[in-house]
Amino acid sequence: MNYTPLLLTIIHNMKIERKIFIEKSTEYKFDNGLLTIYETNSPCKDILFTFDKYMITIMLSGHKTVVSKNVKVEFFPGMVFIPEINITQTVEISNASFSNPTKCLVLDVEPKFIENLVLELMEDEAWKTNFDYTLNEKHSHFISNDSNTIESFERFYKYLKLGNTGLSSRINNVILRELILRVLQTEAGSLLVENVRNKIKDRNLEKTISYIKTNLRNKITINDLVRISGFGKTKLFSRFKETFGVTPVNYIMEERIKYSLKIIKSIDSLQSVAFQSGFNTYEHFYKSFKKIKGISPMTYKKNKLANSNVTI
């Protein structure tokens, strides 16, 4: 996160109490991230900030106006706001004082925590449809007055302020989990997923490859791979092309041929080699083998046996 907490020169010694603009930040570290409260005790404007990943923020007191080239947000208590990323934004605070500062909470959650939670939810068929939708949503920012999300956020802050107790870590994780779940149920879910999108895709692709290799001898359909990966059919094919340079169908065929090479020498019947490698006909095995290896299975087998009988 790139944030400018003390900008004395930018405001040119504005004539206010103590004649300087002051913003104080207090950090609360926890197992899976960092929560920061920013308190501002004077009016200010044109204060620049940039986030390099999506953060969840709420106002506890006061009012800020957040402006970028794309949006203008009037940020009040009772609102949850996820700002844009990788774009310079400005903040203006019209009313703030030492006795009545603005207070804003900024939550930075470790991507691994979100990644694990999303992957867990994608195993749940009841959530699957919702997440297929969320993964494909496109938003630049999010703002809402959802009371459940705000209540979870404030409760999380309350428990962090209590400090370390015997069960504090477990309780914090439970409340954080609830908070992230509530955000994921909204349109903001796509923003949090964006922080870990590539990791989720890679993990799902790994699961798909593992499924293929484990089930080479069985019938494998594209619908099976769509179900395992969580991708749509078009996305599944594009991910295989990007990663392996072939379609899922060709990848399965190549893996079956690789397996056949391991057993072809030790099994007499080429038909048995074909069936044990997952091909349902010898003809399909023969054509696939010759396409990939450039020679027939029989010729390959003879060459392997001849080479193994050579003595030096």
Long-range contacts (C-beta under 8 A, 24 or more apart in sequence): 1-51, 1-52, 1-53, 1-55, 1-106, 1-108, 2-49, 2-50, 2-51, 2-52, 3-38, 3-49, 3-106, 4-47, 4-48, 4-49, 5-38, 7-44, 7-47, 10-46, 10-47, 11-44, 14-42, 14-43, 14-44, 16-42, 16-43, 17-41, 17-42, 17-97, 17-98, 18-98, 28-157, 28-160, 28-161, 30-160, 30-169, 30-172, 30-176, 31-169, 31-172, 31-173, 32-109, 32-110, 32-112, 32-113, 32-173, 32-176, 33-107, 33-108, 33-109, 33-110, 33-113, 33-176, 34-107, 34-108, 35-105, 35-106, 35-107, 35-108, 35-156, 35-157, 35-160, 36-105, 36-106, 36-108, 37-103, 37-104, 37-105, 37-106, 37-157, 38-102, 38-103, 38-104, 38-106, 39-101, 39-102, 39-103, 40-93, 40-96, 40-101, 40-102, 40-104, 41-96, 41-97, 41-98, 41-101, 42-93, 42-96, 42-97, 42-98, 43-93, 43-94, 43-95, 43-96, 44-91, 44-92, 44-93, 44-96, 45-90, 45-91, 45-92, 45-93, 46-90, 46-92, 47-90, 47-91, 47-92, 47-93, 48-88, 48-89, 48-90, 49-88, 49-89, 49-90, 49-91, 50-85, 50-86, 50-87, 50-88, 50-89, 51-83, 51-84, 51-85, 51-86, 52-85, 52-86, 53-85, 53-108, 53-111, 53-195, 54-82, 54-83, 54-85, 54-191, 54-192, 54-194, 54-195, 55-82, 55-83, 55-106, 55-107, 55-108, 56-80, 56-82, 56-106, 56-107, 56-109, 56-153, 56-179, 56-183, 56-188, 56-192, 57-81, 57-82, 57-83, 57-104, 57-105, 57-106, 57-107, 58-104, 58-105, 58-150, 58-153, 58-154, 59-102, 59-103, 59-104, 59-105, 60-103, 60-104, 60-105, 60-154, 61-100, 61-101, 61-102, 61-103, 62-93, 62-95, 62-96, 62-100, 62-101, 62-102, 62-103, 62-104, 63-93, 63-94, 63-95, 63-102, 64-91, 64-92, 64-93, 64-102, 64-104, 65-91, 65-92, 65-93, 65-94, 66-90, 66-91, 67-92, 70-140, 70-141, 71-140, 71-141, 73-141, 73-143, 75-104, 75-143, 78-145, 78-147, 78-150, 79-143, 79-144, 79-145, 79-150, 80-142, 80-143, 80-144, 80-145, 80-146, 80-149, 80-150, 80-153, 80-183, 80-188, 81-141, 81-142, 81-143, 82-141, 82-142, 82-143, 82-188, 82-191, 82-192, 83-141, 84-140, 84-141, 105-153, 105-157, 107-153, 107-156, 107-179, 109-176, 109-180, 109-192, 111-195, 111-196, 111-199, 112-196, 113-176, 113-180, 114-180, 114-192, 114-193, 114-195, 114-196, 115-196, 115-199, 115-200, 115-203, 117-177, 117-180, 117-181, 117-184, 118-184, 118-193, 118-196, 118-200, 119-200, 119-203, 119-204, 121-184, 122-200, 122-204, 122-230, 128-230, 130-185, 131-184, 131-189, 131-230, 132-230, 132-232, 134-184, 134-189, 134-190, 134-193, 135-190, 135-193, 135-197, 135-200, 135-230, 136-190, 137-187, 137-189, 137-190, 138-190, 139-187, 139-188, 139-190, 139-191, 141-191, 142-186, 142-187, 142-188, 142-191, 144-186, 144-188, 146-182, 146-186, 148-182, 149-179, 149-182, 149-183, 149-186, 152-178, 152-179, 152-182, 153-179, 201-231, 201-239, 204-228, 204-229, 204-230, 204-231, 205-229, 205-239, 205-243, 208-236, 212-251, 212-252, 212-255, 213-255, 216-252, 216-255, 216-256, 216-259, 216-277, 216-278, 217-276, 217-277, 217-278, 218-278, 219-280, 220-252, 220-278, 222-248, 222-249, 252-278, 253-288, 253-292, 254-292, 256-288, 257-288, 257-289, 257-292, 257-293, 260-285, 260-289, 260-297, 261-300, 264-297, 264-300, 264-301, 264-304, 265-301, 265-304, 265-305, 265-308, 270-297, 270-298, 270-301, 273-297
